[in-house]
Amino acid sequence: MRSTQQVIVVDADSRFLEYVNPAIARKLIEAGLASKYSYDPFIVRLGRDASTKYMQIRSISALIKWH
């Protein structure tokens, strides 16, 4: 069962990608790769460019390094 302190990440078309911890979600938002999509539950939505890159590399951590 997932922790209540996980953030949902969705792509630009609002499809579920994965759960991340809040620190990773903050990094995505600060890097301009994602925006806040929902507050309850907390969901971040990747931008179109980041969504395309995620589909190629399949890793949020690598996506942050890519940026």
Phi, psi and omega in degrees: 000138184281152179289154178287350180259033177255148180249136179274136176247128176239159180275185183295340177260016177067028175267137180301136175248303180189171173264141175227163176280162184302327180295319178293319179299318178299318179297320178299316181291314180297328180280355180078015180274339184216165175226161178290131183250322180209148180260334182217094003285157182287122182228135172249145183243124178290148174288171183300313180296317180293323178297317179297315180295320179301319180297334179278320187255341176056038180206123178294318180299316179293329179295319179294319178294324180299321183293000000 
